[in-house]
Amino acid sequence: MTASDVKQLADGPTGPLKGIRIVDMTGVVFGAYATQILADFGADVIKVESPGGPRGEGGDVMRWTGSASDRAADLGPIFMNINRNKRSVLLDLNDPEAKTAMTDLIRSADVFCSTVRYDGMKRLGLDYEGVSAINPKILYVHGSGYGAAGPYAGLPAYDDLIQAQSGLADLYSRVDNDPLPRYLPTLAADKVAGLFMAHAILAGIIHQQRTGEGQFVEVPMYETVTSFVLTEHMFGHVFDPPTGQWAYSRIANPNRRPFKTKDGYIGLLPYSLKQWHRFFKLAGHEALAEDPRFSTQVGLQEHIRELYGLLEKTTVNKTGQEWIDLLKTKGIACVHVNRLDDLPEDEHLKAVGFFEKYEHPTAGTYFAMRSPMLFSKTPTNIHLHPPRLGEHTDQFLKPKA
C-alpha cells in the first residue's frame, strides 16, 4: 500500500458535533464503531477503559486483537480503525478516586453510552438512574444484545450469535439450497448495530438540545440486525396471508455474482426493462426483447435467475474494460471487481483521498480511512491519533492535595 506524503493531524475538531462531549464505555466493535463516527463528526469522545481486561492486558479487547505494531502492542489494527479522535482514560471504578473522576466526567457530558451489560452498569452505580442523578440532562444510550422487554434480555451477544439468530446466516442457504447456515465473512451485525447506535445518539442529541431533557435509549443488536435483514427479505411475508416466499428473489439468486470476462471479473447490472433490452441487443440476443418472459418488468423479476445465468455466458466474450466502455454508452452500470489488494490503488479512492497516511508517535506509520461523509460548512477531520491505553487519564484526575 502506498500513499502520498504523511498528513499532519488537524489542530482540533471542526465537525458538526464540535462541543458535544460523549463519555464512552463501549468497546470491541459495535459501540466503538458508533462513537468513531461521532468522533469524526467532531464530538469529544472520552473512552473510559478498565485496567483489567479478559486476558489481563486491560482496556478494550480490540487493542490486543490482530497483528499490532512492534512499537505499540496495545494498538491492534481493528482498534486503530475505530478509535481515532478519542481520548483514553483508564479508571478502576472500584477505586474512590476513579469514581470521583467518573462523576466529574458525567457532569461535563452531553451523552453517556455503554455496551457493558446493564446488570454490570447497575453494580457500578452507572445505570440510567445513577447517571441521570448526577446529570439530569444526560442522554444515556445503552447498546445491548437484546431488548430489555424480551426473554433474551441480559444474555451475552456477539457478532456470530446475532448473525445466527437474525437470519443473516440463513441467506446463503436461500441462494444455493445448501441447508448449512453460514456467517457473512465480515462483522456485519456489530457494524450494523453500530450504525443504528450512531443514529440513535444523533436523534437523542437533537431532542436534548430542543428541550433540555435527557432520556434513556436502548439499541439492541438482535432487533436492529433483524430489521436490517428483513427490510428486503421479509418479501412476500410482509402481507397476511403471505403473497410469496421469504427472501427477495433478485438477491437470493445463485446466478447473482460477479461475471467472468476474458481477463477477470466485472460487476454488471442492467436494472430497468429498457436497460435489459439494450443489453440484449449489445449481446446479440435481440430476440429476447420479444420473449414474453422478458417483455415486462414483472416478467424480468419472475425470470431473474435465467437472466443472470445468461449474463456470464455473454461476458466471457470481451475483456472487462471492453464491457465497461461499451455499456457506459448505453447507461448500463458495469464495474471492475476489486480484490481487497486492489482497493489502495483504485483510481476513485485515490482521487478522493480516501486513504490517509499518518505518523503515530509510538506505533509508527499507519493508514487511516477518512470519514466518507463530506460537510461543506463543518468538515470532519482527524485531529487525534488512536490513543494508547490510558493516554489521557491525567487530564481528568484531580491532583492530590
N, C-alpha and C positions, 0 to 999 in steps of 0.2 A: 504494500500500500504506500502510495506516495501522496504528497500534498504540497501546497505552496509553503511559504515561509511560516514559521511559528507565529501564532497570533498572541497578542497580549490580552490579558483579562481587561474587561471594561472597568471603569472606575467605580461603578456601582450599578444597581438595578435601574432600568428605565421603562420596564414593562407596565402594563395597566394595573397590576396589583401592588405596585410600589406603595409602601406604607402599611400594608396588611401583614400582621405577624401571625404565624402558624406554629404552635407547639406540636411537634410531630413525634408520636410514639408508634409509628408504623415501622415495618421492616420488610425484609425479603423483597418481593416484587409488587404484590397487589397495592399496598399503601404507598410504598416508596415511589412507584411509578406515578401515582396520582400527585404526590407532593412535588415530584420533579417537575411536572408540567406547571404547577403553580409557582414554583421557584423560578422557572424560566420566565414566567409572566411577571416576575418582579417581587413576589411575596418574600418576606423574611422568614425562612423556614428554619426553625431550631430543632434539630434532630436529637431527641433525648435517647441516649443509649445506656444500657446497664453494664456493669463491669463483668458480670458472669454470663457467658454465652453457653449454648448447648454443648460445646466441646471445650469450654473453659477459656476461650480466647477473649470473650467479651464483645459486646456490641452486636450490630446487625450481622446475622449469619452469612449474608451475602458478601461481607467483607472478606470472608475466608473461602469463598467458593470459586473455583477455577484457577487458572494459572496467573498469579499476580506478578507484579514487578519484583525483582530480587531486592529492590531498594525499599519497598513498602508492602510487606506481606498482608497488611490489613486493607489493601485496596485491590480487591479482585475485579475482574473485567466487567461482570454484570453490575456490581456495586458502582463502578466508575460511570456506567451509562445512565444510572437512575438516581444519583445522589449529588450531582454538581449543584452549585448555587445554594447549598445548605451549610449550616454550621452545626458541628457535632459537640454535644455536651454530655459528658459521662457522669451519670448520677446513680449512686446506690440509694434507692428510695427508701431503704430501711434505716438510713442514716439521718439524724435530725437536721444536720446542716444541709444535706441534699434536699430534704423535704422543704426546708425554708426557701432554697433556691428555686425549687419547682413551683412553690406557691407564688413567688415573685414573678416567675415566667408566666404563669396562668393569669395573674393580674394584668400583665402587659399585653396579653394576646387578644386577637380577634377570633381565632379558631384554635380548637384543640382537637386533634384527630389521633386515632389509635386503631391498630388491628390486633392488639392484645386481647385475649378472651375476656369477656366482660366480667366474669367472676373474678378474674385476676385484678382487673381495674378496681372492683369493689373492695378487694382486700387491701389495696394500696390507698383507698380513700379517693380514688380518681375516677369513680363513676360519674355520671352526669350530675347527680345530686351534690357530690363532693366538690366537683369543679365549678358548678354554677353558684355554689355558696361562696366561693372565692371571687368569681367574676360573673355576675348575673347576666351580662350581655354576651357571654361566650357562645359561639357556635360550636357545638360538640358533635363531631362526626365519628361514628364507630363503624369500622369495616369488619363485618362478621362473616362467618361461614354460612350461617343460616339465619333467617329471620327469627326474632325472639318469640313470635307468636306460634311457631310450629314445633312439632315433636323433635326435630333435629337441633333445636337451639342449644348452643353451647358446645356442640361437637366440634372436634378439630376439622379443618378443611384445608386442602392443598390443591394445587392445580390439577393433579392427576385425578383426585377424588371428585372434584367438581366436573371435570370433563366426563368422567364415568357416569355421574348422576344426571347431568343436564341434557343428555342426548348427543353431545359432541362426539363421543366415542362410538356412537351408532351410525354416524354419517357415511363412513367408508363402506359399511355393510349395505347401505341403501344404494350405493353406486355399483358394487361388484358382486352383490349377493353372497359374499363370504360372511357367514354369521359371526366370525371372530371380531369382537369390538376392538378398535384401535384408537390410540390417542393421536391428536394432531401434534406433529413434532415442533411445537412452539408453545410457550406458556400462555396459551390463548385465554384460559379462564382468569389467571392473575391479571393480565393486561386489560381484558375487557372490564373486569370488575374495577380496576384502577381508573379507567376512563369514566365509568359511572361515578366513582367517588369524586373525581375532579369536578365533574359537572354538578354533583350534589353540593360540594363546598362552594362553588361559584354561585349557585342559586341561593344557598343559605346566606352568603355574604350580602347579596342584593337585598334580601329580606331584612337582614340585620341593619344595613345602612338606611333602609327606608323607614324602619320602625323603631330601631334601638333595641329590639328584642333578641335574646338568644333563644336557642332551641336545640333539641336532641334530634340527630339524623342518623338513621341506620342504613348501611349499604351492605346487604347480604350477598355474598358471592353466588350462592346457588340460584337465587331468584333472578339476579341480574344476568347471569350467563344463560340461564334457561330462556329468558325473554329474548336475548340476543340470538340464540339458536332458532327459536320458533318464529321469529319475525317473518322469515320466508318459509320455514319448514313445517309450520303448522298446516299450511297449504289448504287442502280440501277439508281439514278438520276445524277450520275457522267457523264453519256453519254447523248447525244442528237440525237435522241429521247431516253427516258429512257429505260433501259433494265430490270427494275424490280422496286420494291417498295422502299419507304423511309425506313430506319432503317435496320441495319444488322440483318438478320434473326436469327443467333445463339444467339445474345444478347437479342433481343426483343422477348423473348420466355417465356411464363408463367411457363414452367417447369424448367427454369434455376434458380436454387436456391440451398441452402444447402439441403442435403438429410438426411432424418431421419434414424437413426440406432437404435439398441436395447437400447442404453444408451445416446443418444444425437443426434448430427448432424455432418456431415462431408462435406467438400468441395471436390468434385470429378470431374475430367475432363480427360477422355480418349480423346486424341486430334487427333492423326493420325488414318488412316484406320487400321494399324497394332494394335494399342492400343485398338481400339474398338473391333477388333476380338479377342484379348487376353481377354478382359473383358467379351465378350460373353461366352467364354469357362469357365472362372472362375465362372460366374454366372449361369452356367448350361443351357445356351441358344446357344449352338454351332450351331444350325441350322440357326440362324440369320446371320451368316457369309456367308451363301449361298443365303440368301434372296436377290433378285435383288435390293431391295430398299437400302440395306446396303453394297453392294459388291464393290462400288466405292466411292472415296472421294466426288464426286459431289452428289451421292446418299445420303451419310451421311448428307451433307449440306441441301439437299432438305427435308429430313425427320428428322431434328434435334429435332423437338418438340416431335415426337414419341420416339426417343432415350432417351431424357431427362426424359420423362414420365416413361420409363422402369426402369431408374436408381433407383428411390425411392422404386419401388416395390421389388427391389433386395436388397438394402442396409439395409432394416429393419431386415434382417435375421442375421446380425452379429453386434458386437459392433464396435465402431469407431476404436479402436486400432486394432482389428482383421482385419478390412479392410485395414488400413494403412500398417500393417505388410505384408499382403498378396499382395497388389497392388505394394508395393515398389519393390518386387522381379520381377515384370513384367514391371517395368519402367513406371507405370501409376501414375500420380500425384494425391495425396489424402492428405488432412489435416484435423485436428480437427477445428471446428468452435469456435473461441474465442468470448466471450461476452466482452464488454468493461472492466468489472470487472476482466477478466482473463488476460488481457494484462500485468499488472505488474509482474505476476508470469510466463509468457511464458518463456520456457527454453532458446529459442534462444535470445530473447530480454535481458534476464538476462546475458547470456554468452557474448554478445557483449557490455554490459554496457550501454544499450540504455537509461535507466532512471538513472539520477544522482541526488543525494541529496545535497543541499546547505543550508547554513545558511545566510539569508539576514539580514543585520544589524538592520533593523526595522521591516520587515514583518515576520521574523522568518524562520522556516524550510520550504523549498519548494522543489519540484521535477522539474527538467528540462529534456527535451528530447535532448540529444546531437545531433549535426549535423550528419545526416546519411551518409554524403559523407566523404570518407577517402582519404587523400592525404599523400603519403609516405614521401615527402620532406617538405611539408608546411602544417602540420596538423592544422585542425580547433581546437578551444578550447573555453571555456567560461572564460572570463577574467574580465567581468563586470556584476554585478547583474542588473536586470531590474531597471531603475533609478526612484527615486522619482521625482515628478513634479518639474522641475527647479533645480534639484540637482546640476547641473554643471554650472549654469548661471554665477557665479562669475569668472569662469575660462576664460570667453570670454568678460566680461565687463571691459573696461579700468577703472582703479581707477581715481576718480575725482581729479583734481589738488587742 
